[in-house]
Every structure is written in C-alpha cells, then in structure tokens.
Amino acid sequence: DTMADNANPLFPRRGVIASAMPTPRRRITIPSAQDFSKFDVMYYLKGALAGGICCGITHGALTPVDVVKTRMQLDPAKYNKGMVGGFRQVIAEEGAGALLTGLGPTASGYFIQGWFKFGGVEFFKVQAAKALGEEAAFKNRNNIYLGAAAIAEFIADIFLCPLEATRIRLVSNPTYAPSMMSAMSKMASEEGIIGGFYAGFGPILFKQVPYTMAKFAVQGKTAEMIYESMGKTPADLSGASNIGVSLSSGVVAGVVAAIISHPADSLLSKVNKAGAGGSGGIVSRLSNIAIETGLFKLCTQGLGARCVMIGTLTAGQFGIFDSVMAALGASKFHFHDPSKGH
C-alpha cells in the first residue's frame, strides 16, 4: 500500500500535499529615509530666518570690499591699481568711513534677499522631493537644486532690487544723500519707482539667478563629493564637521558662481550710475554700456576681487546658515540615495 501511495500521483501522501501548498508571504515595508512631516511651516520659517541672517551678516561685513569693487567697475581709469591699491585710494581721498558707504541698504537688502532665497530653496527643494518620491528626487537632485534656486532667487530679487539700486547710487555718488531712506526718497521723486529702483532689474536677474543656481548646485555636488570621499553621511558627522564641509564646498561654489555671473554684475554696477548708457530705455542703455565697455572687460574687470569676495561670502553663508539652523533645532534636508540604505 505504501509503495502504491507513493507511486500514484492521484493519491499523494499528506506531507506532500502540505509541502505543495503555497506559503503565505509577509509584506515587508521599507521605511522612507525622509520623514517629510518635520518639514513644516516652522521649518521653512527657520530656514528663511537663517538665510536672512547669513546673507545680511556676510554681505554687510564685506561692504568695504564691495565699495572698492564697485568703484573699479564704475571708474576703471581712476581705480586701476588693483584691490589693495583701490582701498588705499578710497581711504586717502575720502577717509576710512567711505569704505562703509551703503552699509545700511546692503545689510537690510541682503537680509530680505536671504530670507526669500534660502527659505525658498528649502521650500521648493522639499516640495519637489515629496512630489517625485525619494528615488526620483535623488536621481534628479541637480535639476531640483537648479530649479529651486532659480524660482527662489527671482522672488528674492523683486525685494532686493530697490535696495541694491540705492546702494550703488550711494557708492557711486557719496554726496547724493546722507542716508539710505533719504536716498530712496530722492530717487523715487526724481526718477519714479520703476526708473529709480527697477532700471537694473533685468541685469540683477541675469546676475543673481545664474549665480544662485550655480551656488546651490555646485555647493550641493561638492559637499556630496566630500562626504563620499570620507565614506560618511551628514548624519554620521558632528555639527562642527558638517559646518566644515559647508565652508569648504561654499568656497568652491562661490568662485564658480562669481565667474558665471560677473558680466551681469558689471552691467548692473554701471547701469545704476546716473547717466550711464545715455538717456534712452533700459535695453538701449544696457546695449550702449556693453558696447562701450566691451565683452572682455565686462567679463574680467574686477573679477579677481569678486572671486575673493564671493568665495569668502558664499562659504560664510553656508557655514552660518547651517549653524543657525542647528541652533534653532532644525535638521537641514539632504537628498538620500535609497539604494545605500539608511
């Protein structure tokens, strides 16, 4: 009987029946590396505040460098002895106090700009990652950096432009008005809101949008390469070590961004100087300035000083931003590669 049972496929043994039945599978849920619930309104407000502080402090601290750089761009025939020589000329002719010309509009303008720029980049970056999903977001992280930076900078420049126009007017003509508010009032009454404050909006977009896109994308990529070379993630390192990575990657990002945006920076400095480029519309004035100056000079005049300034400034911005975020108890969003686990 036993042999018959074994040989007859119509009557298999119980053990055979049990082994042939499918085993129920357990559903394994892989948790997401990103807990998006922590990226709420308070997170974005903290990011905006940290951005305002880092931009206001760094741009304000570099006002003397910016004064000399702007003078070199506006009057290269006079200020032709390099950065150090420019400092000496300004101090000899106008006193050391002249190096702080435009400090008010610089610090306040860039606080506002930093608020919208850094806060906006965090907002748009996180929203894109949520919409695409973790894997797609990681694969497209460079495009997300570029897109988030472009949108955030456009919004920020709407608020920055009037203050930047005021700063350049005060630097190019220190006797124009005794204070930021009086200068803004005078410019509005003489030239109107658009003519006085937004004549340089096109150039500021051409300067700031590529600059910010390069700044965030290059800093993100450089930081990623540094972490990979150490075999670590941001979560593995201390706060001080992460800030060190931010400073190092910030220098690289700043120099690249400065080179990319320098021609537009030169145009912006010149178009905000009263009477520059003739009396026509903004496009014709910009064309006249570009023709008079020449492409090579637009790309190189004051570039060395700007690379030093922007390299230092960008490193400081990312370092201060991360420090303030940590002090506020916020953990900065980082793209995560799902294939590498947690």
PyMOL commands that set and color helices and strands:
alter all, ss='L'
color gray80, all
select helices_A, chain A and resi 2-7+14-20+36-38+41-61+63-74+82-94+96-100+103-132+134-139+141-172+180-197+201-230+234-236+239-271+282-293+295-300+303-327+338-340
alter helices_A, ss='H'
color red, helices_A
deselect
rebuild
show_as cartoon
